[in-house]
Amino acid sequence: MRFRVSRSLLVPVVLALVAVCLLPTVAPALDTKQAATFLAALQEKAASRLGDDSISEKEKEENFRKLFNENFDVPAIGQFVIGRYWRNASEADRKAFLAVFEDAMVQRFLPLLAENSSERFQIGTVTPDGNNENMALIDSRISRQQGGEPYQVRWRVREANGDFKILDIVAEGVSMAITYRSEYSAVLKSNGGQLPPLTDALREKVARGAFAPQNN
């Protein structure tokens, strides 16, 4: 005996199957505990590799640069701070900017991690970013060496396939990425959107140590 399916029944069944196949895949929520572990591990590495007074300043910078590239998404941060001008920049100009931008970030943040031992660095609340399921906001407190109120620092972290990267640091309520985007946008706008003048200006600042915390 043949079993026949009427066309009136077959059409909605097929459409339902197609609809199921087209449903977006829901990514698993970011594990906030893993995010906290990532940041704690970074601080431990920084304390062990940068806190040794027996190694030279050059070695400390090399160690931090490696940590920085392993744990910060430098290309993504660089593209964000350039904003709409990134699209029209040549590949050579982008590479030159990212190289100098990395130098500036190393000069700025090496002291932040090198001078803070694990005892002075405390992780607080970790919350998923409401707009991005693969991002988390990690609050931390960094005690001052001279006493007083501790620094309040928030880290924006993104996870991809179990790998975590820092996208932004918000210190005392001020976002690093947004601040640089605003500053760089003004320079780019005054130079017709050309990237090389900004790169040259950053290179000059790095050369005179303008990004070191004691000079800010």
Order of alpha helices (4+ residues) and beta strands (2+ residues): alpha-alpha-alpha-alpha-alpha-beta-beta-beta-beta-beta-alpha-alpha
